[in-house]
Amino acid sequence: MSTQQVSYHGVGVSAGRVIGPVLRMPDPITAPADGAPLPEGSTADAEIERLAAATQSVAAALKARAATATGDAQAVLKATALMASDRTLLKSASKLVSGGTCAESAIWEAADAVATQLAALGGYMAERAGDVLDVRARIVAELRGVPAPGIPDSDVPFVLAAVDLAPADTATLDPAKVLALVTSDGGPQSHTAIIARSLGLPAIVAAAGTTALDDGMLVFADGISGTVTTNPGAEQEHLAATYANREPLPDFDGNGMLADGHLVPLLANVGSGTDAQAAAAAGAQGVGLLRTEFCFLGRDAEPTHQEQVAAYGAVFEAFAGKKVVVRTLDAGADKPLPFLTDTTEPNPALGVRGYRTDAASPGVLSRQLAAIAQAAGEHQAEVWTMAPMISTPAEAGAFAAMVAEAGLPTGGAMIEVPSAAVLAGGILSRCDFVSLGTNDLTQYTMAADRQLGAMAELNDPWQPAVLHLIKATSEGARSAGGKPVGVCGEAAADPALAVVLVGLGVNTLSMNKRALSPVAAVLRTVDLPAARRLAALALDADSASEARRLVRAELPELDRFGL
């Protein structure tokens, strides 16, 4: 084995510096022969039955894992389980079996056709292509009676290396075994990045060339700089030791503020009552994003009124007397629902999703608002309600009217589309608040698919163009009488970027519960004038990397806490 030191450069998406041996994701399930015939002595009906049983088993296993997961992991597993039980996929494969093809070859071919169609659409739907291929591999493994693809097992902690990670695998990583994640593909807002941040695992994505890393190779993984270095030497050992001995973060005391006392409430992003209880225990000052998809995903039909009331009520109960911002159903694109989504759209990321589904499927949104209103009336939380994918002031006004009609006191809009940021003043003249969804805002502003490693540099919330749109949103809020502006995208969980967001005029930040302590600790080291000065540095930068470098250089506490 070579002793030469080689460095690979990617994007650091979750802080941390560790040294450990590499373990690669195991080889994928091998493809069956094209058009392989029915097994000898079997019939098409028997093979279709065997295929249906395998898909049901895979879907059930994914749902069972979702039941024990929380937050982002739960949502990812539910979405993958829904894909496994997709009737269109099973119907296509069964048709091939009826023509004389064995179950393995049939599901392989049918899934390949679906994935190819999704990949051609780009954007969110290209992301779902990976899910389809992951489900295909699990079904074929079930048919063969072999273990499904997944995270390798090891007696010693390791650095997991892969081209990319399937959502169902990423969602069940064991932080006690996995030291860090390294992928050659993916981007700053991919599933891998989101789950790594929620688990507190150092992670580097879009690290081209890391496919050359072999099992057992010792590497230094730097989730802060985004580098992976083989055969680490004294310099890397010092950095890893410094990180391991970093100053412990103080527990979040439930009061987000700057050094001068300027209040910045820190809220949590949640997707269930279990999530809400964990966030409340971590000190979250409320909920800045309740993803209501959690009670819709994995279902063939819309949940009943009482099912929705119970689901929302479980979250409201955990935050009595505190703000809970509810995002209405964000269906479509990466979250298709069989009873709501038009799968024939040529470009779903720019199609009928979020608030727009109300025009295509009237009634679902009003019924959801009625359930939210009843749950709010049965609990003591301060419930705010917002719609995703608002593009114009007229849409914001129409949604605010629906909220009022449902008897809910506070209606708002998500700023995810550049047009909404530019017209924030007009939008806020028609509703009560806005919340910036920086994941989609970045993707739409930079025209960069968040799953593509090649687009990772563009798909970065530090991009100055994105920061200028956030500033425009804050200025629009001031022109509308100083109405509240929050951030509920992944950007809020980056302690350095959180300082910039406050400097740009954002009032509240919402994040995964693990980010509360680091964000709170860094915010308390700067006053408002300093935050505004750092925001100006970032706005004037020529690139995301320069903006990040300039701001981090002014925040020495990041190194102190290993952030």
N, C-alpha and C positions, 0 to 999 in steps of 0.2 A: 504493500500500500504506500502511495506517495506521501512524503512528509512536506511537500510544498504547500504553502498556504494560499488558498483561493478564496476570493470574496465574491458573493453574489448579491446584487442590489435589487431590492424590491420596495414595497411600501409597508412601513411599520403601522399596524392598525390596532395593536394593543401592547402597552408598554411592558418592558421587562427585559432582563439580560441574563441568559442562562447558558451553561455548557452541558452538553449531553450527547449520548450516542443516537444516531439516526435509526429510525425504523420507518420503512416505507409502507404505504398502504399495500395490502396484498394484491397479487395479480387479479384482474377482474375475471368474472365468470366467462369462460370461453364460449364463443358463438357456436350454436349447433349448425349442422350442415344445412345449406339452403334447400328448402323444400323437402326435407327428410320425410320419408313415408310413415304412415301409421305403424306402430309396433306390431310385430307379427302376432296374430291371434287376437288383436284388439279391433274395436269398431270405432267409427267416428263419434257415435253417441257416448261411448265409454271415455274416449279421449277428451271430449268436450266437458264431460262431468269431472274428469281429473283436473283439467285446466281451471274450471270454475272453483273447485275445492282449493287449489293452490292459490288462486288470487284472493279468495276469502281468507285463507290462512295468513297470507302476507298482510292483508289489510287489518285483520284482527290483531296481529302481532304489533303493528305500528300503532294502532289505537291503544293497545295495552301500555306500550311505552309512553304514549302521549299522556295517559292517565296519571302516570307517576312523575311526569316532567312538569316544569312550570315556565312561565314567561315565554321568551322567544323560542325555546326548545319545544314547548308544548304546541305552539302555533305551527312550527315547521313540521312536526311529526303528524299533526292532524291533517295538514295540507297534503303530505305525502301519502297518508292513508287514504285520503279521498282520491288521489290519483290511482292508487292500487285497485280501488273498487270501481273505477270508471267503466261504465257499461259500454261505452263506445269502443274502448280498447278491447274488452272481452268479446264483444260482438264481432269485431273485425277478425280477431284471432279465431273465433269459433267458425266463422265462414271459411277460413283457410283449412281448418281441420275437416270440415264437411267435404272439402275438395280433395282430401286424402293426405294432408300434411300432418305430421305429428305435433303434439301440443307445444313442445319446446321450440321447434322451428316456427310454428304459427305465431306464438306470442312474441318471438324475437322479431319476425318480419313486420307484424302489425305495429309493435312499439316503435320500430325503426322508422316506419312511415309517418307516425304521429310526431316523433321527435324531429324528423327532417322538416316537416311542415312548420313546427314551432320555431326551429332554429332559423328558418328562412324569414320569419316575421321580425326577428331581432328584438331588442329591448327586453321587456319583462317576459315575453313568451319564449324567447331564446333561453332564459333562465329555467323555465319549466321543462325544456327539452332534457336537461340533465336529470330532473326528477323522474321523467318517464323512463329514461335509460336505467336509473337506479332501481325503479320498481320492476322493470323487465328482468334485471339481474336477480332480484330477490325471488321473483316468480319462477324463473328457470332453476335457481338453486333449490327451491321447494320441490319442484317437479323431479329433480335429480336426487333429492334426499341428502344434499350436502349443505354445509353451513353457508349462510348468506354472507355476502361481502361485508366487511366492517373493519373497525379499528383493530389493529394487531394487538395481541396480548403479550405481556412481558413481565418478568419478575422485577425488573429495574425500571425506573423512570426513563423516558426517552423523548426525543424530539421527533414529532410525527411529520413526515414529508410526503407530499402527494402532488399530483397535477392540480387537483382541486378536491374538495370534500363534498360528498352528497349531503344534502340537508339532514337526512335521517341519521347519518353517522355523526355529523358535527354536533347535532343536538344531544348526543349521549356520550360525549367525551368525559373521561374520568380525570379531573385535574390532579388527582393523587398519582396518576401514572404518566400523564402527558405533560412534559415540561414546557413545550412550545409547539406552535404550528408553523409550518413552512409550506407554502404552495407556489407552484410556478404560474398558475393562472389566478383568476379571481380579482376582486378590486376592494377598495376601502369600505364599500357598503354591501359586500357579498354576504351570503349566509355565514361563511367561515369567519369573516371579520366581526359580524354582529354577535355570534355565539362566543367567540374568543373574548370579546370585551365583557360579555355578561358573566363569563366564568373567571375572568381575571387572568387569562393565559396569555403570555407573550405570543405575538403572531406577526408573521411577515407574509404578505401576499404579493402576487405578480412578480415573483423573484425568478426571472428567466434564467434557465440553465440549471436550476436545482434538481431537475430530473436526473442529473448525473450523480447525485448523492446516493451512496450505497448503504445498506444496512450495516450498522456497527461503526460507521464513520463518525468520529468525534467532531462536533461543530459548535460554534458560538452563535447563538441566535439572539439578535438585537432588535427587539420590537420597538425600540425608540428611534434608532436611525434607519431601520429597515434593511439591515445587512445580515447575511449568513456567511460565516467564515469557517473554512475547514482548518484542521490542525491548529486550534487556537494556541497562541503563545502567551507570554507574560502580560502583554497589554490587555488581551481579552480576558485572561484570568483575573486581572485586577478589576476590570469593569464588572465582571460577573460577581466577584466577591463584594465589591462596593454595593452592587444592587442587592445582594443577599443580606447585607448588613445595613440596609437603608433605615432611615428613621421611621419608626412605625407611624402610620397615619392616625391622627386622633379620631375617635368615633364622632360621627356627625351628631351634633346636639339638637338638631331640629330647628336651627335658626341660620338660614343662609344669608350672609351679608358680606360686604366689603370691609376693609380695615377701618374705614371712616364711619361705619355704621349704616351705610347705604344698603337697604334691604334687597335681597335677591332670593325670593322663595325658591327652594329646590324641591321639585316634585318628582314623581315616579311614573314611568311607563309600565302599565300592567295589562294583563289579558284575561284575568280571572279573579275570583274571590281569594284563592290561595295566594296568587301573586300580590294582591292588595294587602293581605295580612302580613306577608313577609316585608313588603315595602314600608308598612306602618311601623313594624318592629325595627326597621333600619333608620327610622327617624324622618321619613319623607313627610314634607309639609302638606301633602295632598297628592292628587293624581293629575298629571298634565296630559296624559293620553291613556284613555281606556279603549283598547282595541276591541270593538264589539264583534269582530269576526269570529272570536273564539266560540261563540255559541251557534254560529252558522256553519263553520267548516266541518267537513266530514259528514254532511247530511244531504239527503236527496230532496228534502222539502224544508220550507221555511219553519223555524221553530215556532211553537205556539206562543200566544201572548203570555201565559203564565210561566212558561219556560224562560222567556226573556226577562220577565219581571224578577224571577228568582235569581237569574244569573247576574243582572245588574245590581240587584239588592245586596248580593254578597259582597260586592265591591264597596257600595255606599256604606254598608255597615262598618267596614274597617276604617272609614274616615269620617265618622260622625263629627259634624261641626267644621269640616274642612272642605276645601274645593276639590271636586272631581270633574275633570273635563272629559266628556264622553264624545268619542268620534263615531258618528253614525257609520253604518255598514260600508266598508271600502271594498266592494266586490268588483270583479273584473280584472283584466290584465293578469297579474301574478296570483290572484286569488279568485279563480273562476268558481262559480257555484252552478250546479246543474239546473236549478230552478230559476236562475236569474241571468246567467251569462250567455251571450251569443258567441258561440265558438267559431262562427264563420267570419268574424271580423278580420279584415286583412292586416290591421295593425292595432291590436288591442291596447297597447300602451298609450295610444292616442285616440282610443275609442270610448265606448260607453263603460265608464268605471266611476266608482265613487258616487257623488251626488247625481251624476248624469244618468244613473240607472233608474232614477225616479221617472224620467220621461219615457224610458223604454218599458219599464215594468211598474206602472203606477200602483200605489197602495203599500208596497213593502216598507218604504220610508215612513209613511204616516203611521203604519202599525207599529213600527219600531219606536217612533217618538211617543206613541201612546203608552208603550210598555216602559219606556224610560221615565215618563211622567208619573206613572203609578208607582214604580219603584222609588222614585225620588220622594213621593208623598208619604211613603211608608218608612222612610229613614231620615236621618238628620244631616246628611251630607249637603254641601252647597253645590248643586249640580249645574254645570255649564255644558252646553251641547254644541258641537261643531260638525260641519260637513266637509268631507274631503273633496279634492278636485274642483274647487270653485275657481272659475276663470274670469268672471265679470262681476261688476257691482249688481247687476240685475239678478244674477244667480244668488248672490249673497242676500239680497233683499227678499227674494222668494223663499229661501230657506229660513230666514229669520221669521217670516210670517208663519211658516209651518210650525216653527218652534213655539211661537206665541199662541197659535191656535191649539197646540197640544197642552197648553197650560204650563209650559216651562219658562222660567224667567229670563234666561240668558242664552242667547244664540250667537254663534260665531262662525268663522270660516278658516279653513286651513290655507296657508300660502304655500303651494307646491308648484304652481305654474308661474313662469316669469310675468305673464300679463297681470296676475293677481298682485304681485309685488309692486309692479309699476303703478297699478291703480289702487293701491292699498287705502289711500285717502277716501276714494269713492266707495270702496267696499265697506270701510269702517263707518261711513256715514249711514250705512244701511244695516249694520249689525253691531254687536257689543264688544267683540274682541277678535283677534286673529292669533293663530299659532303656526309657526313656520315648520313645515315638514322638510328638513334640509336634505334628506335622502333623495326625494323626488325632485326638489328644487334644483339640486346640483345636477342630477341626470338630465333634466329638461333644459337647463341653462347651457350646459356644456355639450349637449347632443352626444352623450357618451354613455353606453350601456354599462351599468354598474357591475355586471358580472364578468366583463371582458378584462383580462389582465392587461392587454394592450392599451386599454382606455383608463387604467388606474390613475395616471398622472392627471388626466382631465377630470375624472370623477372623484374629486376631492373637495370637501366643503371649505377648505382653506383657499380655494380659487378666488382671486380678487373680484371676479365678476359676480360670484355668488354673494360675497360679502357686501358688494355695492347694492345688490338687490335687498339684502337684509337691512341695510341702512335706509334704503328707499321705503321699505315697509315701516320702519320706525318713524321716519319723517312723515309718512302718510298718517300714522296714528296720532302724531302730535297735531297735525292739521285738522284731525277729526275730534279734537278736544282732549287728547291725551289718553285715548283708550288703550287697554292692555295689549302687549305683544309678548307672546311666549315662543319658546323653541321646544319642540318635542322630537326632533330628529336626532340621529346619532351624534351630530356635532356637539350637542350639549354635554355629552359624556367625556369630551376631551377637555381636561382642566385648562390647558393653555387657550384653546379656542373659546372656552366659556368666558374667560376674561375679555376676549375680543367682542364676543356677543353682547356682554353687558356694556362695553364701551360704545357699541353701535346703537344702544338704546333699548335692548331687550329687557323686559321686566322680570320674567320668570324662566327657569330652565327645568326641563323634564328629562329624565334619563333612567337607565336601569339602576336598580337599587345599589349595586356594587360601586357605581360611580359617585354616589352621594358624598362619601367621605373625601376622596381625592379632590373633587371639584370644590367642595366647601373649604378644604384646607388651603387650596391655592387662591381662591377668591379672597380669603381673609388676609392675604399678604399684599393686596393692592387697594388703593383708594380709587374713587371714581375718576378723578383727573388722570391718574396713571392708566386706568383701563381705557379711557378715551384716547390717550396718547398711543397706546399699543394698537388700538383699533385703527388709528390713522396710519401707523406703520404698515399694517397688513393691507389696508386699502390701496396704499401707494406701491405695493410690491408688484413685480412683473409676473410672478408665478406663485402657485400654491406652495412650492418648496421654499421659495424666498420668504413668503409671508410667515410660514411656520418657523423658519430659522431666525428671522428677525425678532419675533415675539418670544420664542423660547429663550433667546439669549438674554432677555430682560427679566426672566423669571427663574432665578437661581434655585428657588424652592422646588422646582421640578426635579432637579438632581438630588436634592436633599431627601425627597420622598420616593425617589426611584420612579418618577413619572416621565 
